[in-house]
Amino acid sequence: MPKTKPEIETNSGEFRPLGPPVKDDHAGQRADGYLSTQFPFYSRATWQKRMRDGLVVVDGATIKASYRLNEGQVIQIYHPQVAEPEVDRGIYPIWKQGSVMAVYKPGNLPMHESGPYRKNTFAHFVKEELGPNWAAVHRLDRETSGIVLCGSSLEVRQNLSKSLADRVLEKEYLAIARGVPSQDSWIEDGPIGDVDSPIRIKKWVVPEGLPSETHFKVLEQRGEYCLLRARPKTGRTNQIRIHAAVSGLPLVGDMLYHPDESVFLDWFESGKSESIIKRVGFKRCLLHATGLTFLHPETESPCRISCPMPDDMQGFWDSLT
């Protein structure tokens, strides 16, 4: 049971940051509205209760649900230290030139501190093993393997982030999906946004969603499974997974966008059991960041980085003979 409000000390080290500092476009928002939309793993009513119980602080002070946020403020939530789940620590440099490095991220490793993960993260391992100045420019989902571009200075990371926003930096993914595509290549451009679902964090293609575009090509078909190349032209959360599922090709191992929503709900309730793995087809989502093309921010020369499928994903594909 969590501690009650009078027992909690906000400087106890048991509060941890929730996302980045408040951005200017969220300044003036009520705290409960901001938290329920930006972090929908709790409902608005639950966030209100957590604030009443003193489990949410802003700049070190407890707040009410009606508190109006200011730009740059840091929100922290009560989260006492617990044993962290095991992860795959196998990061390694793929390529390096000047202040830019491409680093391999395994398929069981979160990018940043969240939930039960504090130090078992890509961000922490990069600083620990490759140097304190290195940090990621973009992110991959926890179960997605492949290339993460990193920079050793804030200026380089900002330049690369701008290239990503301007679509100068191009990404390519490999994915294994279940189903038989109706065409060899296609563009899925359904807008992505919030959807009415018992899974609060789930997004989907909805008319009022944000513009989204993914280019798919079938590389090979083996029985009921296909190997896809995906090139996202926008950067929405879970975009490839959503657009593949909308196309009738849910990715192997993907619990969140499995056609049966009870798969994710059962996992959320009881954890990833052998039964869940059997239902989704594999122990992780089989999505891999295989290629990056960009202009080097220091030399302005074009760079192309590639990374083949990891052993677990290749092994699954080879088993489908």
N, C-alpha and C positions, 0 to 999 in steps of 0.2 A: 504494500500500500504506500502511496506517496506521502511525504510529510505534509502536515497542515501548515497553513500560512505562518503562524507564529514561530514555528520551529526552523524555518528556512532562512539562511543567511545568504544574501545576494552576492556576497564576496567569498562564498565558501568553495568556489571552484566547481560546483555542481551545476552551474548554469553554463550553457554553451550557445554560440551564435546560431541564429536561424536565418540562413541565407545571407546575401550581401547587404550592405547598408541601404537604407531606404532611398530610392531614386527620386529625382525631382518631380516626375510625373505622378508619384504617389503621395507627395507631400500634401497634408491637409486631410487625408483620409482617416476615418475612424479606425482604431486598431483592430476591432473585431471584424470589420469588413475587409480590411487589408489581409489579415491572417487567413480568413476563410476562403479568400479567392486565390491568394498566392501559395498557400499551404493547405490544400483541401483534404489532407488526410484526416483532419478534424472538421466537424461541422461548425457553423458560426456559434451555435449554442454551447458546444464543447469548449471552443476558444474562450467564450465569455466566462464559463465556469473556471477555466484554468487561470484566467486573470483575477477572478474573485479570490481564488485560493493562493494567489501570490506566486504562481508558477511561470509567469511571463514578466520580464523586466525590459525596460528601455533605458539605455545608458546607465545601467546599474540600479534603476529605481522601479518599484512595482507600479503598475498602471491600471486604470479602469478600462472597460471595454469602449467607453466613449472618448478615450484619449485621442487627440489629433496628432498624427505623426509629422515629423519634420524631416527634410532632406538630410541624408547622411547619418541618421540615427541608427544605432545597432540594437537589434532585437535579440534577446536571449531567452531560452526556455530552460526550465528545470529538467536536468537529465543526469542523474547520478551515474558515476562510473560503474559499468558492468563488464563482464568478460566479453571481449569482441569476438565475433564469428571469425572462423578461419578463412583466409583468402589466398589467392595465388599471388605470391610476391615476385613472380618471374618477369619483371620489367627489364628492358635492356635497350640501349641505343641502336637504332637502325641506320641512322645517317646524321651527320653533323657538319655544319659549315658556318663558321663565325659564331654569331649569337643565336643561331637557330639549330634546333635538334629535333629529330623525329624519334619518338620513343615507342616501343611496343608495349601495349597494355594487354594483359591476359583477360580471359573471359570470365573470371570470377574475382573482380576487383572494382570497388566503387571509386569514382574519381575524387570525391571530396568527403569531408566529414559530414555524416548524416546518420540518423537513426542510431543503431548500435555501433556504428563505425566511427572511430576517432583517429587512431593512428594507422589502422590497416586500410590505407587509402593510396591511390595513385599519387596524389599531391604530396603526401608525406614521404612515400618511398623515393620519389624523384629527388626531393631535397636531401634525403638521407643518403642516397646512393650515388647521385649524379652531381650534387652541389646545391647549396642553399639559395642560389640566385635563380635556379631554373623553375619555371612554372608553366602549366598548360595554357594554350591559347584557346582551345575549344574543349568539348567534352564528348565522351561516349557513355552510353548506358552501362550500368554495372556489368551486365552479362555480355556486352559487345566487346569483341577483341579487336586488335589492330593498331593502326597508326594514330598517335596523338602528337601534334606539333607543339613544341615548347620553345620558349624564348628565355634568354638569360637577363634581359633588361625590360623595364616597363615600356620603354619607347618601342622596342622591337615587337613586344606583344601587342601593343596598341596598333602598330602598323599592320600586323598580321590579322588582327581582329577586324580592322577596317577592310582589308582585302576579302575577308570572309563575308562581311556585310555587303560589300560591293560586288560579290560573286566573282571576284578575280581568283580566289582560292577555290579550287574544285575538288570535290571528294568523290571517291568511288568505293562501293561496297560489294561484297559477295554475300549472298543469302541462300539458305536452303529452305524451300517452302514445300508444303504439302498441297498437291493439286496439279491439274493439267491446264496450263494457260491456253486461252483461246487464240492467241496470236504470239508471234515470235518476239515482237517488241511493241511497246506502247508507252504513252505518257499518262500518268495519273495526276490530275490537277484539282482534285476535290479539296475545298477549303477545310481546314482543321480547327476545331474548337471544342468547347465543353459539350457534353452530351448527357441526357437524362439516363442515368445508369446506377444500379446499386453499388458499383465500384466508383467511389468518389474521384479518384485520380484519373479515371479513364477519359480519353479524348477520342474524337471520331470525326469523320467527314460530315459537316453540317452546313446548311446554307449561310449561316451568319459567321462562319469560321474565318480564320486568317488565310490569305492566299498561300497555296502550297503546290509544289510541283516536283514530281519524281519521274525520272526516265528509267524504264525497266527493259532488260533484254534477257531472253532465255538463252543460257549457255549450253545447257544439256538437260535432258529429261531421262529419269530412271524410274520406271514404274509410276507410282503415284507421287513421286517427288521430283522437284525441278531445282536446278542450280541457276540462280538469277544474278545478274549484274544490275546494281541500282546506283543511279547518279542523282542525288537530290540537288535541286536548283534553289531550294529555300531551306531554312534550318529550323523547322518546327520540332517540338519535342515528340519523340517516337515516330517521326514522319514516315520513315521507310516501313516500319512495322505496321502502321495504320494503313498506308496506301497499298501494301501487299495484301493485307487482310481484306480491305475493301474490294480488291481485285479478285477475291475468292481464293487467295493463296496465303493463308496464315503461315508465319515462319515456324519451323520446327523448334520446339522448346519454349515458345512464347506463351506465357500464362495469361498476361494482361489482355492480349488480343486474340485469344483462342475463341472459336465460335461459341463455345459453351462457357458463359460467365461464371458458372459454379466452380470451374477449375481454379480461377483466381481467388474466389471467395473461400474455397476449401483450403487453399494454400495460406491465405491470410489468417485463417482461423487455426490451422494445425501445422503449418510448415510444409516444406517440400518433401513429401513422403515418396516412397517408391511408386505408389499408386498415381500420384500427381505426375511424376516423371513419365510413367507409362502413357498417361493420357495425352501429354503434350509432345512426347516422342524423344525427348533428350533432356539432359540435366541442366542445360542452359539454352538461351535463345541463340540460334545459329545465324548470327549476323557478324560480319567481319569487315573492318575498315581496311581495304586492300590497297588504295591508291590516293595520293595527294598531288595536285599540281598547283604551283604558286610562283609568284615573283619574289625572289629573295629581297627582303627590305633593306639590306645593306649594299648588295651588289647590283640589284635590279635585274639579275639574270634569271631566266626561267628554270624552275626545279621540278623534277618529277620523282616521287618516291613511291616504291611499291613494297608490299609485304604479302607473301602467300598465305593461304589458309593455314591456321594452326593445326597441330596434330589431332586434336579432338574432333574438329570439324571435318578435316580431311578423312579421318578414320570413319566417321559416320557415312560420308559420301561413298567411300570405297566399299563399305559394307552393303551397298545397294546394288551390287552386280546381279 
